[in-house]
Amino acid sequence: MSRDVIVDAAIRVLDRDGPRPSMDAFAVEAGITKPRLYRQFADKGDLYAAIGARFADSAFAATGTDLTLLLQPPNAAIDRALNDYAVGILAHPNVFRFLTQTSANREGAAGQYDLASAVAGRFAERARAVADSIPLDAEGIEYLARAIVGVMIVLTDLWLSDAEPDAGEFVGRVHELVWGMIDAFLRGRGITADPGVPIFVTLAALNPDAGGV
């Protein structure tokens, strides 16, 4: 049995039973014994990290591709990314809670997964690649990525506390904050961007050599 199959089973358990599962429940759902589970995962932390990596990949995928970020106006790109992210969260809210809530019942650091750091790292890597291709001074872009992801995760937790969380409401409340951080980053580099105009168009007007991007 592969690690991916066990992660699939663990996600089903979290979806069904809530964010405080047992390793026994994971093993039963996967149709294996705990000793067999531990042949695939060194310990709880290893399995938690695999669940977190799966979830981080899904959350990060909502940002779209490099071309999406370049060719769509920021308003449209942000709305799409936030909506896809929110829909993904609503599909597995207990997985999000499992990865972000600190529980006194977990065994120390091995039971924790830094979702914000994982997603921000992926986001910063892509943002740096986009900035380098324009080109744009990317100094400090890791701080921007961590700020955006951190705000989204904190607000996701608040949003999920609603009786009936709605993706559209999440997009409406978070969009302005995300754009505000991106806009501040660009202004710090002397760039005033119109959120209704693709970033590459704005930069091409400032730097004719970038027009071929």
Phi, psi and chi 1 to 4 in degrees:
 res  aa     phi    psi   chi1   chi2   chi3   chi4
   1 MET       -  134.3  176.6  167.5  -66.5      -
   2 SER   -83.8  162.4   71.2      -      -      -
   3 ARG   -60.4  -39.9  -73.5  167.9   61.4   98.5
   4 ASP   -61.2  -38.7  -77.4  -16.3      -      -
   5 VAL   -64.5  -40.1  170.6      -      -      -
   6 ILE   -68.4  -39.0  -63.5  171.9      -      -
   7 VAL   -62.6  -41.9  169.4      -      -      -
   8 ASP   -57.5  -44.3  -71.4  -20.2      -      -
   9 ALA   -65.1  -41.4      -      -      -      -
  10 ALA   -62.5  -39.6      -      -      -      -
  11 ILE   -65.6  -38.3  -70.9  173.4      -      -
  12 ARG   -62.8  -40.0  -70.6 -164.6  -61.0  -88.1
  13 VAL   -63.4  -45.5  169.9      -      -      -
  14 LEU   -62.1  -43.9  -69.4  164.7      -      -
  15 ASP   -58.7  -39.9  -73.1  -17.2      -      -
  16 ARG   -84.7  -42.6 -177.3 -174.6   66.4 -131.3
  17 ASP  -106.0  -12.6  -61.6  -20.1      -      -
  18 GLY   107.8  178.3      -      -      -      -
  19 PRO   -84.0    9.2   30.7  -35.5      -      -
  20 ARG  -126.7   71.3  -62.1 -169.7 -179.9 -176.7
  21 PRO   -86.5  175.6   36.1  -37.1      -      -
  22 SER  -114.5  156.1   68.2      -      -      -
  23 MET   -63.9  -31.2  -64.2  -64.5  -80.5      -
  24 ASP   -59.5  -43.6  -74.4  -38.5      -      -
  25 ALA   -64.0  -39.5      -      -      -      -
  26 PHE   -60.9  -45.8  -70.4  157.3      -      -
  27 ALA   -64.6  -45.1      -      -      -      -
  28 VAL   -60.6  -44.8  168.5      -      -      -
  29 GLU   -62.5  -35.8 -177.5   67.5   23.8      -
  30 ALA   -80.3   -8.9      -      -      -      -
  31 GLY    75.7   30.7      -      -      -      -
  32 ILE  -134.5  170.8   59.2  175.2      -      -
  33 THR   -87.6  162.0   62.0      -      -      -
  34 LYS   -59.9  -41.4  -83.3  179.9   67.4  175.2
  35 PRO   -58.2  -38.1  -28.7   37.3      -      -
  36 ARG   -67.8  -37.4  -79.4 -166.6   63.9 -165.7
  37 LEU   -60.0  -41.5 -173.6  152.6      -      -
  38 TYR   -75.9   -6.5  -78.7  118.4      -      -
  39 ARG   -76.9  -23.9  -68.1 -167.4 -169.1  106.4
  40 GLN   -93.5  -31.0  -68.7  -70.0  -18.9      -
  41 PHE  -126.0  131.9  -63.9   93.1      -      -
  42 ALA   -62.6  -37.9      -      -      -      -
  43 ASP  -164.3 -174.8   52.5   27.9      -      -
  44 LYS   -58.9  -42.8  -75.9 -174.8  177.4 -177.3
  45 GLY   -58.5  -37.2      -      -      -      -
  46 ASP   -64.7  -43.5 -170.6   18.8      -      -
  47 LEU   -67.9  -42.8  175.9   54.2      -      -
  48 TYR   -59.5  -40.0  -67.8  169.9      -      -
  49 ALA   -65.2  -37.2      -      -      -      -
  50 ALA   -67.2  -40.7      -      -      -      -
  51 ILE   -63.1  -44.3  -63.7  168.9      -      -
  52 GLY   -62.8  -41.9      -      -      -      -
  53 ALA   -62.9  -40.5      -      -      -      -
  54 ARG   -61.3  -45.3  173.0   79.8   65.8   81.6
  55 PHE   -69.5  -39.1 -160.7   74.3      -      -
  56 ALA   -63.7  -40.7      -      -      -      -
  57 ASP   -61.3  -41.0  -73.2  -17.3      -      -
  58 SER   -66.2  -45.4  175.3      -      -      -
  59 ALA   -63.7  -40.1      -      -      -      -
  60 PHE   -69.3  -34.8  173.4   67.7      -      -
  61 ALA   -59.9  -24.2      -      -      -      -
  62 ALA   -66.2  -15.6      -      -      -      -
  63 THR   -74.5  -11.1   62.8      -      -      -
  64 GLY    82.8 -161.3      -      -      -      -
  65 THR  -100.1  171.7   65.2      -      -      -
  66 ASP   -56.7  -41.2  -66.0   -8.6      -      -
  67 LEU   -66.5  -33.9  -75.5  177.5      -      -
  68 THR   -58.9  -45.6  -62.5      -      -      -
  69 LEU   -66.4  -31.8  -62.8  173.6      -      -
  70 LEU   -84.1  -41.6  -80.0  170.8      -      -
  71 LEU   -91.4  -27.4  -60.8  178.9      -      -
  72 GLN   -87.1  146.1  -75.7 -166.8  -19.4      -
  73 PRO   -58.9  145.4  -21.5   32.8      -      -
  74 PRO   -50.8  -41.6  -29.9   36.8      -      -
  75 ASN   -56.0  -47.0  -87.2  -17.2      -      -
  76 ALA   -70.0  -42.4      -      -      -      -
  77 ALA   -64.7  -42.2      -      -      -      -
  78 ILE   -65.9  -45.1  -68.7  169.8      -      -
  79 ASP   -59.6  -44.5  -85.2   -6.9      -      -
  80 ARG   -63.6  -46.2 -162.6 -163.3   94.7  169.9
  81 ALA   -63.4  -44.7      -      -      -      -
  82 LEU   -66.2  -39.5  -69.9  177.0      -      -
  83 ASN   -65.7  -45.5 -177.0   74.4      -      -
  84 ASP   -62.9  -39.9  -70.9   -7.8      -      -
  85 TYR   -62.0  -48.0  166.5   83.4      -      -
  86 ALA   -63.1  -41.2      -      -      -      -
  87 VAL   -62.2  -41.2  169.1      -      -      -
  88 GLY   -63.7  -40.0      -      -      -      -
  89 ILE   -64.5  -43.2  -67.9  -66.9      -      -
  90 LEU   -64.5  -24.8  -72.1  176.9      -      -
  91 ALA   -73.2  -27.3      -      -      -      -
  92 HIS  -143.5   58.5  -57.1  -74.4      -      -
  93 PRO   -61.9  -33.6   22.4  -33.8      -      -
  94 ASN   -72.0  -25.4  -77.2  -27.4      -      -
  95 VAL   -68.8  -42.3  179.0      -      -      -
  96 PHE   -59.5  -47.3  173.2   84.7      -      -
  97 ARG   -62.2  -41.6  -65.9 -177.2  178.6  107.8
  98 PHE   -58.5  -41.2  168.9   72.5      -      -
  99 LEU   -80.1  -22.4  -66.4  170.4      -      -
 100 THR  -110.0  -21.5   56.5      -      -      -
 101 GLN   -81.5  137.8  -71.5  177.8   -1.2      -
 102 THR   -92.8  122.2  -60.3      -      -      -
 103 SER  -115.7  134.9  170.2      -      -      -
 104 ALA   -67.4  -14.5      -      -      -      -
 105 ASN   -84.9   -8.4  -65.3  -35.5      -      -
 106 ARG   -85.7  152.4  -66.1 -170.2 -173.5  172.6
 107 GLU   -88.8   85.0  -60.6   88.3   46.0      -
 108 GLY    61.1 -155.6      -      -      -      -
 109 ALA   -65.2  -26.6      -      -      -      -
 110 ALA   -63.5  -23.5      -      -      -      -
 111 GLY   -93.4    7.3      -      -      -      -
 112 GLN  -108.6  152.0  -53.2  -57.9  -43.8      -
 113 TYR  -138.1  126.0 -179.5   80.7      -      -
 114 ASP   -87.3   86.2 -168.4  -16.7      -      -
 115 LEU   -62.2  -42.1 -179.5   64.0      -      -
 116 ALA   -59.8  -44.8      -      -      -      -
 117 SER   -65.5  -40.9  179.6      -      -      -
 118 ALA   -64.4  -47.0      -      -      -      -
 119 VAL   -69.8  -41.4  176.6      -      -      -
 120 ALA   -62.2  -37.1      -      -      -      -
 121 GLY   -62.4  -43.3      -      -      -      -
 122 ARG   -65.0  -43.7  -68.8  163.2  169.5   79.2
 123 PHE   -64.8  -41.8 -175.9   68.4      -      -
 124 ALA   -64.8  -38.9      -      -      -      -
 125 GLU   -61.1  -45.1 -176.8  177.8   -4.0      -
 126 ARG   -68.1  -42.7  172.5  170.6  -67.5  170.7
 127 ALA   -62.0  -38.8      -      -      -      -
 128 ARG   -65.7  -39.4 -178.2  172.9  -72.2  -80.4
 129 ALA   -63.1  -41.8      -      -      -      -
 130 VAL   -64.9  -45.0  170.2      -      -      -
 131 ALA   -61.7  -41.1      -      -      -      -
 132 ASP   -66.8  -30.6  -71.2  -13.6      -      -
 133 SER   -79.0  -13.6   70.9      -      -      -
 134 ILE   -79.8  -49.2  -68.0  173.6      -      -
 135 PRO   -90.5  159.2   33.1  -33.9      -      -
 136 LEU  -143.7  139.7  171.5   69.3      -      -
 137 ASP   -60.0  114.9  176.6   14.6      -      -
 138 ALA   -99.2   11.6      -      -      -      -
 139 GLU   -58.2  126.4  178.5   67.8   26.0      -
 140 GLY    84.6    8.2      -      -      -      -
 141 ILE   -68.7  -25.0 -152.6  160.2      -      -
 142 GLU   -64.4  -35.2  -68.9   83.0    3.6      -
 143 TYR   -66.8  -40.6  -72.7   88.0      -      -
 144 LEU   -62.2  -46.3  172.7   65.5      -      -
 145 ALA   -61.2  -45.0      -      -      -      -
 146 ARG   -66.0  -36.8 -172.2   58.6 -175.1 -101.7
 147 ALA   -64.8  -46.1      -      -      -      -
 148 ILE   -62.5  -49.4  -69.7  173.7      -      -
 149 VAL   -65.8  -40.4  172.6      -      -      -
 150 GLY   -60.6  -44.8      -      -      -      -
 151 VAL   -62.3  -44.0  164.2      -      -      -
 152 MET   -62.2  -41.0  -74.4  179.1   60.2      -
 153 ILE   -69.6  -42.9  -73.5  177.8      -      -
 154 VAL   -62.3  -43.1  168.8      -      -      -
 155 LEU   -73.4  -27.4  -66.5 -178.4      -      -
 156 THR   -63.4  -42.8  -61.3      -      -      -
 157 ASP   -60.8  -42.2 -173.0   56.7      -      -
 158 LEU   -65.0  -44.3  176.7   62.1      -      -
 159 TRP   -61.7  -40.9  169.0   61.1      -      -
 160 LEU   -70.1  -12.5  -73.2  177.3      -      -
 161 SER   -77.1  -13.2   68.5      -      -      -
 162 ASP   -64.7  151.0  -67.9  -13.3      -      -
 163 ALA   -61.6  -40.2      -      -      -      -
 164 GLU  -135.8   80.2  -63.7 -176.9    4.6      -
 165 PRO   -60.5  136.4   19.5  -30.5      -      -
 166 ASP  -120.9  133.1  174.0   75.5      -      -
 167 ALA   -60.0  -41.2      -      -      -      -
 168 GLY   -62.4  -38.2      -      -      -      -
 169 GLU   -65.0  -41.0  179.7 -174.4    5.3      -
 170 PHE   -61.5  -46.9 -179.4   82.1      -      -
 171 VAL   -58.9  -45.6  173.7      -      -      -
 172 GLY   -62.7  -36.5      -      -      -      -
 173 ARG   -83.1  -28.6  -68.1 -173.7 -179.9  -80.9
 174 VAL   -97.0  -26.7  179.4      -      -      -
 175 HIS   -51.4  -51.8  177.3  118.2      -      -
 176 GLU   -60.3  -38.3 -175.9  177.0   -2.4      -
 177 LEU   -68.4  -42.3  -64.7  172.8      -      -
 178 VAL   -64.9  -47.2  170.5      -      -      -
 179 TRP   -63.8  -37.1  170.0 -115.2      -      -
 180 GLY   -58.8  -40.4      -      -      -      -
 181 MET   -69.8  -41.6  -73.6 -175.9  -79.3      -
 182 ILE   -64.5  -44.0  -64.9  172.1      -      -
 183 ASP   -61.5  -41.7 -174.7   43.5      -      -
 184 ALA   -64.0  -39.4      -      -      -      -
 185 PHE   -62.1  -44.6  179.2   81.8      -      -
 186 LEU   -67.4  -42.8  -67.3  172.8      -      -
 187 ARG   -62.3  -32.4  -73.1  180.0 -176.0  -85.0
 188 GLY   -64.7  -16.4      -      -      -      -
 189 ARG  -108.3   17.0  -77.8  140.2 -169.5   80.9
 190 GLY    77.4   20.8      -      -      -      -
 191 ILE  -114.8  122.8  -61.3  167.8      -      -
 192 THR  -102.6  112.0  -58.5      -      -      -
 193 ALA  -105.5  139.3      -      -      -      -
 194 ASP   -89.0  119.8 -177.4  -21.1      -      -
 195 PRO   -64.4  -10.8   23.1  -33.6      -      -
 196 GLY   -94.1    1.2      -      -      -      -
 197 VAL  -121.3  134.1  175.3      -      -      -
 198 PRO   -53.7  142.4  -27.3   35.7      -      -
 199 ILE   -57.9  -39.7  -69.1  -68.1      -      -
 200 PHE   -66.0  -29.1   90.3   93.6      -      -
 201 VAL   -69.4  -44.8  172.5      -      -      -
 202 THR   -57.8  -47.0  -60.9      -      -      -
 203 LEU   -72.1  -33.0  -65.6  172.7      -      -
 204 ALA   -64.0  -34.6      -      -      -      -
 205 ALA   -68.5  -30.5      -      -      -      -
 206 LEU   -83.2  -30.8  -64.3  172.6      -      -
 207 ASN  -135.1   94.2  177.4   14.3      -      -
 208 PRO   -54.9  -26.2  -23.9   33.5      -      -
 209 ASP   -68.3  -17.0  -68.2  -23.7      -      -
 210 ALA   -88.0   -0.3      -      -      -      -
 211 GLY   -65.8  -17.8      -      -      -      -
 212 GLY   -87.5    3.0      -      -      -      -
 213 VAL   -64.3      -  173.9      -      -      -
